[in-house]
Amino acid sequence: MYYSTAYLSPIGTITLACYDDNLVGLWTEGKKYHGDTIPEVMIENNDIPIFGTAKKWLNRYFAGEKPDITELPLAPIGGEFRQSVWKILCEIPYGKVTTYGDIAKKMAVKMGRENMSSQAVGGAVGHNPISVIIPCHRVVGSNGSLTGFSGGVQMKVKLLELECVDMSNLFIPKKGTAL
């Protein structure tokens, strides 16, 4: 069975989901793909230990601490390509950003290909089912564009500012998928 609980955060209400002892979802209010990886109805249950652990992790994160992703048992649901992209997201250091193109280059090497589409990577990043913890907000366009965040560009900005990211070379696009 899949279980869910709510967490009130500085960026709005967050829904957490688990299966067994693993966190399988974290979605912010209004997130484009909210709950789309969960194959059945989630039952609300606030007393599951992993939820307590995840909420403590989030409390520390929103307090400006740098909790480690490895402190949580994560089990995002997705195909092999997406899993590989999400693993790369987990390697982006707190307070830093990378580009979709950089991730595409890493994926090409991993897959033994000459190149990889940044758009394919963007699709995997956008469908990340454990946002915030698996830091998809740390991915930007190659030109510094704050695009592609399914939680919306303003939420992406808030998370990057919380992490004290140098925003001087980043900008909000006039139009794009994050708006």
Accessible surface in RSA format (square Angstrom, percent):
REM  Atomic radii and reference values for relative SASA: ProtOr
REM  Chains: A
REM  Algorithm: Lee & Richards
REM  Probe-radius: 1.40
REM  Slices: 20
REM RES _ NUM      All-atoms   Total-Side   Main-Chain    Non-polar    All polar
REM                ABS   REL    ABS   REL    ABS   REL    ABS   REL    ABS   REL
RES MET A   1   125.00  64.7  96.03  63.6  28.97  69.0  78.61  66.8  46.39  61.5
RES TYR A   2    22.75  10.6  22.41  12.8   0.34   0.9   3.07   2.3  19.68  24.3
RES TYR A   3    55.73  26.0  55.73  31.7   0.00   0.0  26.27  19.7  29.46  36.3
RES SER A   4    15.52  13.1  15.52  20.7   0.00   0.0   1.05   2.2  14.47  20.3
RES THR A   5     3.12   2.2   0.15   0.2   2.97   7.1   2.97   4.0   0.15   0.2
RES ALA A   6    54.31  49.9  41.83  64.6  12.48  28.4  42.09  59.3  12.22  32.4
RES TYR A   7    19.50   9.1  17.88  10.2   1.62   4.2  14.51  10.9   4.99   6.2
RES LEU A   8   147.65  82.2 124.21  88.9  23.44  58.9 125.02  87.8  22.63  60.9
RES SER A   9    17.70  15.0   0.00   0.0  17.70  40.8   3.32   7.1  14.38  20.1
RES PRO A  10    96.92  70.6  60.32  55.0  36.60 133.0  74.00  61.1  22.93 142.5
RES ILE A  11    19.58  11.1   6.02   4.5  13.57  32.7   9.41   6.8  10.18  27.6
RES GLY A  12    25.94  32.0   0.00   N/A  25.94  32.0  23.47  64.4   2.47   5.5
RES THR A  13    40.68  28.9  38.29  38.8   2.38   5.7  21.88  29.4  18.80  28.4
RES ILE A  14     0.01   0.0   0.01   0.0   0.00   0.0   0.01   0.0   0.00   0.0
RES THR A  15    29.48  21.0  29.40  29.8   0.08   0.2  10.73  14.4  18.75  28.3
RES LEU A  16     0.00   0.0   0.00   0.0   0.00   0.0   0.00   0.0   0.00   0.0
RES ALA A  17     0.00   0.0   0.00   0.0   0.00   0.0   0.00   0.0   0.00   0.0
RES CYS A  18     0.15   0.1   0.15   0.2   0.00   0.0   0.00   0.0   0.15   0.2
RES TYR A  19    86.98  40.6  86.85  49.4   0.13   0.3  40.44  30.4  46.54  57.4
RES ASP A  20   100.96  70.7  79.32  79.0  21.63  51.2  29.57  69.6  71.38  71.2
RES ASP A  21   110.33  77.3 108.86 108.4   1.47   3.5  31.29  73.6  79.04  78.8
RES ASN A  22    51.88  35.8  51.88  50.1   0.00   0.0   0.55   1.3  51.33  49.6
RES LEU A  23     0.00   0.0   0.00   0.0   0.00   0.0   0.00   0.0   0.00   0.0
RES VAL A  24     4.05   2.7   4.05   3.7   0.00   0.0   4.05   3.5   0.00   0.0
RES GLY A  25     0.00   0.0   0.00   N/A   0.00   0.0   0.00   0.0   0.00   0.0
RES LEU A  26     0.00   0.0   0.00   0.0   0.00   0.0   0.00   0.0   0.00   0.0
RES TRP A  27     1.12   0.4   0.89   0.4   0.23   0.5   0.00   0.0   1.12   1.8
RES THR A  28     2.49   1.8   2.49   2.5   0.00   0.0   1.43   1.9   1.06   1.6
RES GLU A  29   110.49  63.4  95.50  72.3  14.99  35.7  38.08  73.7  72.42  59.1
RES GLY A  30    78.09  96.3   0.00   N/A  78.09  96.3  43.56 119.6  34.53  77.3
RES LYS A  31     8.75   4.3   2.12   1.3   6.63  15.8   0.74   0.7   8.01   8.5
RES LYS A  32   137.12  66.9 104.28  64.0  32.84  78.2  71.71  64.5  65.42  69.7
RES TYR A  33    58.33  27.2  54.97  31.3   3.36   8.7  36.87  27.7  21.46  26.5
RES HIS A  34    82.51  45.1  59.46  41.3  23.05  59.0  40.68  41.9  41.83  48.7
RES GLY A  35    15.09  18.6   0.00   N/A  15.09  18.6   5.02  13.8  10.07  22.6
RES ASP A  36    76.43  53.5  39.30  39.1  37.13  87.8  36.43  85.7  40.00  39.9
RES THR A  37    21.22  15.1   9.27   9.4  11.94  28.5  15.99  21.5   5.23   7.9
RES ILE A  38    18.27  10.4   1.91   1.4  16.37  39.5   1.91   1.4  16.37  44.4
RES PRO A  39    96.12  70.1  52.81  48.1  43.31 157.4  66.66  55.0  29.46 183.1
RES GLU A  40    91.85  52.7  74.65  56.5  17.21  41.0  35.60  68.9  56.25  45.9
RES VAL A  41   128.89  84.8 114.87 104.0  14.02  33.8 121.77 105.8   7.12  19.3
RES MET A  42    49.89  25.8  30.01  19.9  19.88  47.3  30.01  25.5  19.88  26.3
RES ILE A  43    75.21  42.8  71.90  53.6   3.30   8.0  75.21  54.2   0.00   0.0
RES GLU A  44   121.67  69.9  97.03  73.4  24.63  58.6  32.98  63.8  88.69  72.4
RES ASN A  45    50.51  34.8  44.40  42.9   6.11  14.7   9.77  23.5  40.73  39.4
RES ASN A  46    87.91  60.6  67.58  65.3  20.32  48.9  20.76  50.0  67.15  64.9
RES ASP A  47   130.11  91.1 102.13 101.6  27.98  66.2  35.98  84.7  94.13  93.9
RES ILE A  48    26.04  14.8  22.91  17.1   3.13   7.5  23.70  17.1   2.34   6.4
RES PRO A  49   111.49  81.3  97.62  89.0  13.87  50.4 108.86  89.9   2.63  16.4
RES ILE A  50    11.50   6.5   6.42   4.8   5.07  12.2   9.27   6.7   2.23   6.0
RES PHE A  51     0.42   0.2   0.42   0.3   0.00   0.0   0.42   0.3   0.00   0.0
RES GLY A  52    32.51  40.1   0.00   N/A  32.51  40.1  30.55  83.8   1.96   4.4
RES THR A  53    62.78  44.7  57.42  58.2   5.36  12.8  33.19  44.6  29.59  44.7
RES ALA A  54     0.00   0.0   0.00   0.0   0.00   0.0   0.00   0.0   0.00   0.0
RES LYS A  55    49.82  24.3  49.82  30.6   0.00   0.0  27.70  24.9  22.12  23.6
RES LYS A  56   143.40  70.0 142.23  87.3   1.17   2.8  86.14  77.5  57.25  61.0
RES TRP A  57     8.89   3.6   8.19   4.0   0.70   1.6   8.40   4.5   0.49   0.8
RES LEU A  58     0.00   0.0   0.00   0.0   0.00   0.0   0.00   0.0   0.00   0.0
RES ASN A  59    81.75  56.4  73.92  71.4   7.84  18.9  25.55  61.5  56.21  54.3
RES ARG A  60    85.49  35.9  84.26  43.0   1.23   2.9  38.93  53.2  46.57  28.2
RES TYR A  61     1.63   0.8   1.63   0.9   0.00   0.0   1.63   1.2   0.00   0.0
RES PHE A  62    26.70  13.4   9.50   5.9  17.20  44.8  10.12   6.1  16.58  47.5
RES ALA A  63    76.17  70.0  34.66  53.5  41.51  94.4  47.73  67.2  28.44  75.3
RES GLY A  64    37.99  46.8   0.00   N/A  37.99  46.8  16.51  45.3  21.48  48.1
RES GLU A  65    88.04  50.5  81.03  61.3   7.01  16.7  38.81  75.1  49.23  40.2
RES LYS A  66   146.74  71.6 120.11  73.7  26.63  63.4  64.51  58.1  82.22  87.6
RES PRO A  67    12.16   8.9   0.00   0.0  12.16  44.2   0.50   0.4  11.67  72.5
RES ASP A  68    73.71  51.6  67.31  67.0   6.40  15.1  23.24  54.7  50.47  50.3
RES ILE A  69    30.10  17.1  27.79  20.7   2.31   5.6  27.79  20.0   2.31   6.3
RES THR A  70   121.76  86.6  90.64  91.9  31.13  74.2  79.34 106.6  42.43  64.1
RES GLU A  71    80.99  46.5  54.26  41.1  26.73  63.6  41.75  80.7  39.25  32.0
RES LEU A  72     9.36   5.2   0.38   0.3   8.98  22.6   1.42   1.0   7.94  21.4
RES PRO A  73    55.04  40.1  42.89  39.1  12.15  44.2  54.44  44.9   0.60   3.8
RES LEU A  74    42.79  23.8  13.69   9.8  29.10  73.2  13.69   9.6  29.10  78.3
RES ALA A  75    37.06  34.1  29.64  45.7   7.42  16.9  35.58  50.1   1.47   3.9
RES PRO A  76    20.88  15.2  14.32  13.1   6.55  23.8  14.32  11.8   6.55  40.7
RES ILE A  77    57.80  32.9  54.07  40.3   3.73   9.0  57.34  41.3   0.46   1.3
RES GLY A  78    31.48  38.8   0.00   N/A  31.48  38.8  14.24  39.1  17.24  38.6
RES GLY A  79    47.22  58.2   0.00   N/A  47.22  58.2  38.84 106.6   8.39  18.8
RES GLU A  80   152.66  87.6 138.03 104.4  14.63  34.8  55.45 107.3  97.21  79.4
RES PHE A  81    57.85  28.9  50.08  31.0   7.77  20.2  54.16  32.8   3.69  10.6
RES ARG A  82    79.46  33.4  79.24  40.4   0.21   0.5  11.25  15.4  68.21  41.3
RES GLN A  83    64.87  36.3  60.63  44.3   4.24  10.1  30.32  64.5  34.55  26.2
RES SER A  84    15.83  13.4  13.45  18.0   2.37   5.5   2.35   5.0  13.48  18.9
RES VAL A  85     0.00   0.0   0.00   0.0   0.00   0.0   0.00   0.0   0.00   0.0
RES TRP A  86     3.11   1.2   2.99   1.4   0.12   0.3   3.11   1.7   0.00   0.0
RES LYS A  87   130.43  63.6 125.05  76.7   5.38  12.8  73.24  65.9  57.19  60.9
RES ILE A  88    13.31   7.6  13.00   9.7   0.31   0.8  13.00   9.4   0.31   0.9
RES LEU A  89     0.00   0.0   0.00   0.0   0.00   0.0   0.00   0.0   0.00   0.0
RES CYS A  90    43.34  32.8  26.64  29.7  16.70  39.2  15.00  38.0  28.34  30.6
RES GLU A  91   107.29  61.6  82.00  62.0  25.29  60.2  45.52  88.1  61.77  50.4
RES ILE A  92    12.49   7.1   7.02   5.2   5.47  13.2   9.38   6.8   3.11   8.4
RES PRO A  93    80.89  59.0  69.85  63.7  11.05  40.1  80.89  66.8   0.00   0.0
RES TYR A  94    45.39  21.2  27.34  15.6  18.05  47.0  25.52  19.2  19.88  24.5
RES GLY A  95    16.45  20.3   0.00   N/A  16.45  20.3   6.59  18.1   9.87  22.1
RES LYS A  96   124.52  60.7 122.19  75.0   2.34   5.6  68.22  61.4  56.31  60.0
RES VAL A  97    52.19  34.3  27.60  25.0  24.59  59.3  27.60  24.0  24.59  66.7
RES THR A  98    24.87  17.7  20.63  20.9   4.24  10.1  16.63  22.3   8.24  12.5
RES THR A  99    26.55  18.9  26.55  26.9   0.00   0.0  23.20  31.2   3.34   5.1
RES TYR A 100    22.46  10.5  22.46  12.8   0.00   0.0  21.59  16.2   0.86   1.1
RES GLY A 101    19.56  24.1   0.00   N/A  19.56  24.1  17.32  47.5   2.24   5.0
RES ASP A 102    58.92  41.3  56.72  56.5   2.20   5.2  11.70  27.5  47.21  47.1
RES ILE A 103     1.12   0.6   1.08   0.8   0.04   0.1   1.08   0.8   0.04   0.1
RES ALA A 104     3.86   3.6   3.62   5.6   0.24   0.5   3.86   5.4   0.00   0.0
RES LYS A 105   142.47  69.5 138.10  84.7   4.37  10.4  93.41  84.1  49.06  52.3
RES LYS A 106   107.98  52.7  99.86  61.3   8.12  19.3  65.68  59.1  42.29  45.1
RES MET A 107     1.50   0.8   1.50   1.0   0.00   0.0   1.50   1.3   0.00   0.0
RES ALA A 108     4.02   3.7   4.02   6.2   0.00   0.0   4.02   5.7   0.00   0.0
RES VAL A 109   123.75  81.4 106.87  96.8  16.88  40.7 111.42  96.8  12.34  33.5
RES LYS A 110   116.98  57.1  80.67  49.5  36.31  86.5  69.80  62.8  47.18  50.3
RES MET A 111    88.80  46.0  57.23  37.9  31.56  75.2  66.25  56.3  22.55  29.9
RES GLY A 112    71.93  88.7   0.00   N/A  71.93  88.7  37.60 103.2  34.33  76.9
RES ARG A 113   128.63  54.0 110.59  56.4  18.04  43.0  35.92  49.1  92.71  56.2
RES GLU A 114   178.04 102.2 138.33 104.7  39.70  94.5  59.47 115.0 118.57  96.8
RES ASN A 115   105.24  72.6 101.35  97.9   3.88   9.3  31.30  75.3  73.93  71.5
RES MET A 116    21.96  11.4   6.52   4.3  15.44  36.8   2.40   2.0  19.55  25.9
RES SER A 117    53.98  45.6  39.12  52.2  14.86  34.2  43.26  92.1  10.72  15.0
RES SER A 118    41.30  34.9  36.38  48.6   4.92  11.3  20.63  43.9  20.67  29.0
RES GLN A 119   148.71  83.2 133.05  97.2  15.66  37.3  69.92 148.8  78.80  59.8
RES ALA A 120    43.94  40.4  28.06  43.3  15.88  36.1  39.96  56.3   3.98  10.5
RES VAL A 121     0.00   0.0   0.00   0.0   0.00   0.0   0.00   0.0   0.00   0.0
RES GLY A 122    21.56  26.6   0.00   N/A  21.56  26.6  14.65  40.2   6.91  15.5
RES GLY A 123    33.43  41.2   0.00   N/A  33.43  41.2  31.83  87.3   1.60   3.6
RES ALA A 124     2.77   2.5   0.51   0.8   2.26   5.1   0.82   1.2   1.95   5.2
RES VAL A 125     2.98   2.0   2.23   2.0   0.75   1.8   2.23   1.9   0.75   2.0
RES GLY A 126    10.57  13.0   0.00   N/A  10.57  13.0  10.29  28.2   0.28   0.6
RES HIS A 127    33.96  18.6  32.59  22.6   1.37   3.5  20.63  21.3  13.33  15.5
RES ASN A 128     0.27   0.2   0.02   0.0   0.26   0.6   0.02   0.0   0.26   0.2
RES PRO A 129     1.23   0.9   0.00   0.0   1.23   4.5   1.23   1.0   0.00   0.0
RES ILE A 130     0.00   0.0   0.00   0.0   0.00   0.0   0.00   0.0   0.00   0.0
RES SER A 131     1.00   0.8   1.00   1.3   0.00   0.0   0.12   0.3   0.88   1.2
RES VAL A 132     1.51   1.0   0.44   0.4   1.07   2.6   0.44   0.4   1.07   2.9
RES ILE A 133     1.56   0.9   0.00   0.0   1.56   3.8   0.00   0.0   1.56   4.2
RES ILE A 134     2.75   1.6   2.75   2.0   0.00   0.0   2.75   2.0   0.00   0.0
RES PRO A 135     0.20   0.1   0.20   0.2   0.00   0.0   0.20   0.2   0.00   0.0
RES CYS A 136     5.05   3.8   4.18   4.7   0.87   2.0   1.03   2.6   4.02   4.3
RES HIS A 137     0.00   0.0   0.00   0.0   0.00   0.0   0.00   0.0   0.00   0.0
RES ARG A 138    15.30   6.4  15.30   7.8   0.00   0.0   0.00   0.0  15.30   9.3
RES VAL A 139     0.00   0.0   0.00   0.0   0.00   0.0   0.00   0.0   0.00   0.0
RES VAL A 140     4.19   2.8   4.19   3.8   0.00   0.0   4.19   3.6   0.00   0.0
RES GLY A 141    10.95  13.5   0.00   N/A  10.95  13.5  10.51  28.8   0.44   1.0
RES SER A 142   103.91  87.8  68.49  91.4  35.42  81.6  34.65  73.8  69.26  97.0
RES ASN A 143   103.98  71.7  76.89  74.3  27.09  65.2  44.81 107.8  59.17  57.2
RES GLY A 144     8.26  10.2   0.00   N/A   8.26  10.2   6.76  18.5   1.50   3.4
RES SER A 145    10.98   9.3  10.98  14.7   0.00   0.0   7.85  16.7   3.13   4.4
RES LEU A 146     3.27   1.8   3.27   2.3   0.00   0.0   3.27   2.3   0.00   0.0
RES THR A 147    32.05  22.8  32.05  32.5   0.00   0.0  25.29  34.0   6.77  10.2
RES GLY A 148    22.32  27.5   0.00   N/A  22.32  27.5  14.06  38.6   8.26  18.5
RES PHE A 149     8.63   4.3   4.69   2.9   3.94  10.2   7.38   4.5   1.25   3.6
RES SER A 150    19.36  16.4   4.24   5.7  15.12  34.8   8.83  18.8  10.53  14.8
RES GLY A 151    16.82  20.7   0.00   N/A  16.82  20.7   1.98   5.4  14.85  33.3
RES GLY A 152    23.95  29.5   0.00   N/A  23.95  29.5  23.24  63.8   0.71   1.6
RES VAL A 153     8.34   5.5   7.25   6.6   1.09   2.6   7.25   6.3   1.09   3.0
RES GLN A 154   110.47  61.8 109.20  79.8   1.27   3.0  57.50 122.4  52.97  40.2
RES MET A 155    25.52  13.2  21.80  14.4   3.72   8.9  22.98  19.5   2.55   3.4
RES LYS A 156     0.26   0.1   0.26   0.2   0.00   0.0   0.00   0.0   0.26   0.3
RES VAL A 157    18.97  12.5  18.97  17.2   0.00   0.0  18.97  16.5   0.00   0.0
RES LYS A 158   113.66  55.5 107.06  65.7   6.60  15.7  62.08  55.9  51.59  54.9
RES LEU A 159     0.84   0.5   0.68   0.5   0.17   0.4   0.84   0.6   0.00   0.0
RES LEU A 160     0.00   0.0   0.00   0.0   0.00   0.0   0.00   0.0   0.00   0.0
RES GLU A 161    99.57  57.2  84.92  64.2  14.64  34.9  29.84  57.7  69.72  56.9
RES LEU A 162    53.20  29.6  35.56  25.4  17.64  44.3  44.67  31.4   8.53  22.9
RES GLU A 163     4.88   2.8   0.00   0.0   4.88  11.6   0.43   0.8   4.45   3.6
RES CYS A 164   112.79  85.3  83.47  93.1  29.32  68.9  35.85  90.8  76.94  83.0
RES VAL A 165    12.82   8.4   4.06   3.7   8.75  21.1   4.25   3.7   8.57  23.2
RES ASP A 166   106.59  74.7  84.14  83.7  22.44  53.1  48.14 113.3  58.45  58.3
RES MET A 167    47.86  24.8  37.40  24.8  10.46  24.9  37.68  32.0  10.18  13.5
RES SER A 168    91.77  77.5  50.37  67.2  41.40  95.4  53.66 114.3  38.11  53.4
RES ASN A 169   121.87  84.0 106.75 103.2  15.12  36.4  34.83  83.8  87.04  84.1
RES LEU A 170    27.62  15.4   9.81   7.0  17.81  44.8   9.94   7.0  17.68  47.6
RES PHE A 171    91.60  45.8  85.56  53.0   6.04  15.7  91.60  55.5   0.00   0.0
RES ILE A 172    76.89  43.8  57.45  42.8  19.43  46.8  57.45  41.4  19.43  52.7
RES PRO A 173    16.94  12.3  12.37  11.3   4.56  16.6  14.05  11.6   2.89  18.0
RES LYS A 174   204.64  99.8 170.96 104.9  33.69  80.2 124.78 112.3  79.87  85.1
RES LYS A 175   179.34  87.5 165.19 101.4  14.15  33.7 108.74  97.9  70.60  75.2
RES GLY A 176    43.13  53.2   0.00   N/A  43.13  53.2  25.04  68.7  18.09  40.5
RES THR A 177   107.87  76.7  78.80  79.9  29.07  69.3  83.33 111.9  24.54  37.1
RES ALA A 178     2.04   1.9   0.00   0.0   2.04   4.6   0.88   1.2   1.16   3.1
RES LEU A 179   108.90  60.6  45.46  32.5  63.44 159.5  67.82  47.6  41.08 110.5
END  Absolute sums over single chains surface
CHAIN  1 A     8909.8       6749.0       2160.9       4929.1       3980.7
END  Absolute sums over all chains
TOTAL          8909.8       6749.0       2160.9       4929.1       3980.7
